[in-house]
Amino acid sequence: MNTLIAVAIAPFGVGDELAPKIAEVIKIIRESGLPYNTTSMFTELEGEWDDVMKVVKDATFVLAEKGIRTEVVLKADVRPGFRNMMKTKVDKVNEILGG
């Protein structure tokens, strides 16, 4: 079943600059082949439930397996019969706003 998630995967206890560790996480997401969109706070990822959750697990474990305490914040939108929600949800709002 198609699922859209917003996920933030962050390391703890590795200092103030997290970008190098976050880059390891994003690399796993990019290599998954699933559609994604990364912003400063979250990454959206869309695909079949099992595929999306596997990417979340793999991206989390890239840090956790190094002994790094890792926090995962995840929000999921499971909407049967819909695809490309990452784009169409935004398009609908922009249409209403006249843009």
GROMACS elastic network, one bead per residue, 0.5 to 0.9 nm:
[ bonds ]
;  ai    aj funct       b0    kb
    1    47     6  0.79231   500
    1    48     6  0.51376   500
    1    49     6  0.57407   500
    1    50     6  0.84572   500
    1    78     6  0.73604   500
    1    79     6  0.79398   500
    1    80     6  0.64160   500
    1    81     6  0.81521   500
    2    46     6  0.71525   500
    2    47     6  0.52479   500
    2    49     6  0.60772   500
    2    77     6  0.87643   500
    2    78     6  0.64182   500
    2    79     6  0.68048   500
    2    80     6  0.66541   500
    2    81     6  0.76757   500
    2    82     6  0.69708   500
    2    83     6  0.65477   500
    2    84     6  0.89334   500
    3    45     6  0.82078   500
    3    46     6  0.56466   500
    3    47     6  0.54906   500
    3    48     6  0.57435   500
    3    49     6  0.54447   500
    3    52     6  0.73826   500
    3    76     6  0.67237   500
    3    77     6  0.57728   500
    3    79     6  0.67831   500
    3    80     6  0.84375   500
    3    82     6  0.88663   500
    3    83     6  0.84101   500
    3    85     6  0.85830   500
    4    44     6  0.69631   500
    4    45     6  0.58483   500
    4    47     6  0.67449   500
    4    48     6  0.86443   500
    4    49     6  0.84851   500
    4    52     6  0.82484   500
    4    75     6  0.83803   500
    4    76     6  0.57479   500
    4    77     6  0.51139   500
    4    78     6  0.65262   500
    4    79     6  0.83317   500
    4    83     6  0.89387   500
    4    84     6  0.86158   500
    4    85     6  0.68239   500
    4    86     6  0.69578   500
    5    43     6  0.80496   500
    5    44     6  0.54671   500
    5    45     6  0.53704   500
    5    46     6  0.63718   500
    5    47     6  0.89202   500
    5    52     6  0.78895   500
    5    74     6  0.67247   500
    5    75     6  0.54613   500
    5    77     6  0.61570   500
    5    78     6  0.85026   500
    6    42     6  0.60391   500
    6    43     6  0.55383   500
    6    45     6  0.65167   500
    6    46     6  0.89683   500
    6    73     6  0.80719   500
    6    74     6  0.56977   500
    6    75     6  0.52026   500
    6    76     6  0.65525   500
    6    77     6  0.87333   500
    7    41     6  0.87408   500
    7    42     6  0.54285   500
    7    43     6  0.53655   500
    7    44     6  0.63573   500
    7    45     6  0.78219   500
    7    56     6  0.78600   500
    7    72     6  0.69665   500
    7    73     6  0.55633   500
    7    75     6  0.64963   500
    7    76     6  0.85716   500
    8    41     6  0.67366   500
    8    43     6  0.63844   500
    8    44     6  0.89684   500
    8    71     6  0.78868   500
    8    72     6  0.57103   500
    8    73     6  0.51344   500
    8    74     6  0.65625   500
    9    22     6  0.75027   500
    9    25     6  0.72494   500
    9    42     6  0.81478   500
    9    43     6  0.88540   500
    9    56     6  0.83744   500
    9    59     6  0.76403   500
    9    60     6  0.63936   500
    9    70     6  0.68485   500
    9    71     6  0.57327   500
    9    73     6  0.65941   500
    9    74     6  0.85510   500
   10    18     6  0.78187   500
   10    21     6  0.79040   500
   10    22     6  0.66514   500
   10    25     6  0.84870   500
   10    60     6  0.83260   500
   10    63     6  0.87226   500
   10    69     6  0.85531   500
   10    70     6  0.56072   500
   10    71     6  0.52949   500
   10    72     6  0.66121   500
   10    73     6  0.86992   500
   11    14     6  0.68140   500
   11    18     6  0.72457   500
   11    21     6  0.70089   500
   11    22     6  0.77273   500
   11    63     6  0.70885   500
   11    64     6  0.83682   500
   11    68     6  0.63047   500
   11    69     6  0.57988   500
   11    71     6  0.63501   500
   12    15     6  0.77593   500
   12    18     6  0.87308   500
   12    68     6  0.67922   500
   12    69     6  0.53028   500
   12    70     6  0.59708   500
   12    71     6  0.74174   500
   13    16     6  0.85387   500
   13    68     6  0.74115   500
   13    69     6  0.70291   500
   14    17     6  0.78526   500
   14    18     6  0.73506   500
   14    21     6  0.86602   500
   14    68     6  0.76576   500
   14    69     6  0.88192   500
   15    18     6  0.71068   500
   17    20     6  0.75490   500
   17    21     6  0.86527   500
   18    21     6  0.55359   500
   18    22     6  0.60703   500
   18    23     6  0.85869   500
   19    23     6  0.59472   500
   19    24     6  0.87305   500
   20    23     6  0.51278   500
   20    24     6  0.66922   500
   21    24     6  0.52061   500
   21    25     6  0.67283   500
   21    26     6  0.89342   500
   21    63     6  0.74193   500
   22    25     6  0.50584   500
   22    26     6  0.62285   500
   22    27     6  0.85698   500
   23    26     6  0.50194   500
   23    27     6  0.59972   500
   23    28     6  0.87673   500
   24    27     6  0.51850   500
   24    28     6  0.67193   500
   24    59     6  0.77976   500
   24    62     6  0.71256   500
   24    63     6  0.78223   500
   25    28     6  0.54543   500
   25    29     6  0.66324   500
   25    30     6  0.89035   500
   25    58     6  0.84351   500
   25    60     6  0.69544   500
   25    61     6  0.88392   500
   25    62     6  0.67421   500
   25    63     6  0.75748   500
   26    30     6  0.60572   500
   26    31     6  0.85056   500
   26    38     6  0.81378   500
   26    43     6  0.83444   500
   26    59     6  0.73634   500
   27    30     6  0.51201   500
   27    31     6  0.61116   500
   27    32     6  0.86630   500
   27    59     6  0.81979   500
   28    31     6  0.51893   500
   28    32     6  0.63118   500
   28    55     6  0.72098   500
   28    56     6  0.89121   500
   28    58     6  0.69955   500
   28    59     6  0.55088   500
   28    62     6  0.80664   500
   29    32     6  0.52581   500
   29    33     6  0.76780   500
   29    34     6  0.76506   500
   29    36     6  0.76131   500
   29    43     6  0.88332   500
   29    45     6  0.81669   500
   29    55     6  0.62486   500
   29    56     6  0.78614   500
   29    58     6  0.84531   500
   29    59     6  0.66073   500
   30    33     6  0.62792   500
   30    34     6  0.74655   500
   30    35     6  0.83714   500
   30    36     6  0.74763   500
   31    34     6  0.81180   500
   32    35     6  0.86217   500
   32    51     6  0.87405   500
   32    52     6  0.89519   500
   32    55     6  0.66681   500
   33    36     6  0.86487   500
   34    45     6  0.68296   500
   34    46     6  0.64046   500
   34    47     6  0.63541   500
   34    51     6  0.83393   500
   34    52     6  0.78719   500
   34    55     6  0.88845   500
   35    44     6  0.82530   500
   35    45     6  0.58829   500
   35    46     6  0.56657   500
   35    47     6  0.73629   500
   35    84     6  0.87300   500
   35    86     6  0.85619   500
   36    43     6  0.67420   500
   36    44     6  0.53100   500
   36    46     6  0.64848   500
   36    86     6  0.82251   500
   37    42     6  0.84236   500
   37    43     6  0.55200   500
   37    44     6  0.51044   500
   37    45     6  0.66996   500
   37    86     6  0.82558   500
   38    41     6  0.79441   500
   38    42     6  0.61484   500
   38    44     6  0.63764   500
   38    45     6  0.86963   500
   39    42     6  0.54659   500
   39    43     6  0.59951   500
   39    44     6  0.83190   500
   40    43     6  0.82633   500
   42    73     6  0.88337   500
   44    86     6  0.73985   500
   45    52     6  0.69099   500
   45    55     6  0.89853   500
   45    86     6  0.79404   500
   46    49     6  0.85057   500
   46    51     6  0.88910   500
   46    52     6  0.66281   500
   46    83     6  0.85152   500
   46    84     6  0.75327   500
   46    85     6  0.77784   500
   46    86     6  0.71401   500
   47    50     6  0.83013   500
   47    51     6  0.63850   500
   47    52     6  0.57466   500
   47    83     6  0.83449   500
   47    84     6  0.87542   500
   48    51     6  0.53026   500
   48    52     6  0.61056   500
   48    53     6  0.85741   500
   49    52     6  0.52816   500
   49    53     6  0.61103   500
   49    54     6  0.85547   500
   49    78     6  0.81984   500
   50    53     6  0.51919   500
   50    54     6  0.60680   500
   50    55     6  0.87173   500
   51    54     6  0.51721   500
   51    55     6  0.64408   500
   51    56     6  0.88236   500
   52    55     6  0.52401   500
   52    56     6  0.63763   500
   52    57     6  0.87563   500
   53    57     6  0.61450   500
   53    58     6  0.85561   500
   54    57     6  0.50486   500
   54    58     6  0.60593   500
   54    59     6  0.84508   500
   55    58     6  0.50478   500
   55    59     6  0.58916   500
   55    60     6  0.83473   500
   56    59     6  0.51820   500
   56    60     6  0.60264   500
   56    61     6  0.85043   500
   56    72     6  0.86758   500
   57    60     6  0.51309   500
   57    61     6  0.60143   500
   57    62     6  0.86113   500
   58    61     6  0.51469   500
   58    62     6  0.61867   500
   59    62     6  0.54132   500
   59    63     6  0.74818   500
   60    63     6  0.59124   500
   60    64     6  0.63074   500
   60    65     6  0.85838   500
   60    70     6  0.68941   500
   60    71     6  0.81719   500
   60    72     6  0.73847   500
   61    65     6  0.53371   500
   61    66     6  0.81020   500
   61    70     6  0.84005   500
   62    65     6  0.58519   500
   62    66     6  0.70747   500
   63    66     6  0.53794   500
   63    67     6  0.69704   500
   63    68     6  0.55131   500
   63    69     6  0.76299   500
   63    70     6  0.67736   500
   64    67     6  0.51476   500
   64    69     6  0.60564   500
   64    70     6  0.60355   500
   65    68     6  0.71394   500
   66    69     6  0.89024   500
   67    70     6  0.89206   500
   78    82     6  0.88689   500
   79    82     6  0.59518   500
   79    83     6  0.84833   500
   79    85     6  0.88760   500
   80    83     6  0.86071   500
   82    85     6  0.68102   500
   83    86     6  0.84037   500
   83    88     6  0.84576   500
   84    87     6  0.58322   500
   84    88     6  0.62261   500
   84    89     6  0.84964   500
   85    89     6  0.54908   500
   85    90     6  0.81831   500
   86    89     6  0.61602   500
   86    90     6  0.70887   500
   87    90     6  0.54982   500
   87    91     6  0.61621   500
   87    92     6  0.88258   500
   88    92     6  0.61171   500
   88    93     6  0.87529   500
   89    92     6  0.53927   500
   89    93     6  0.67254   500
   89    94     6  0.89016   500
   90    93     6  0.53278   500
   90    94     6  0.62301   500
   90    95     6  0.86289   500
   91    94     6  0.50578   500
   91    95     6  0.60466   500
   91    96     6  0.86689   500
   91    99     6  0.87708   500
   92    95     6  0.51110   500
   92    96     6  0.63680   500
   92    97     6  0.87400   500
   93    96     6  0.51527   500
   93    97     6  0.62867   500
   93    98     6  0.86799   500
   93    99     6  0.86899   500
   94    98     6  0.61417   500
   94    99     6  0.50504   500
   95    98     6  0.50256   500
   95    99     6  0.55848   500
   96    99     6  0.76107   500
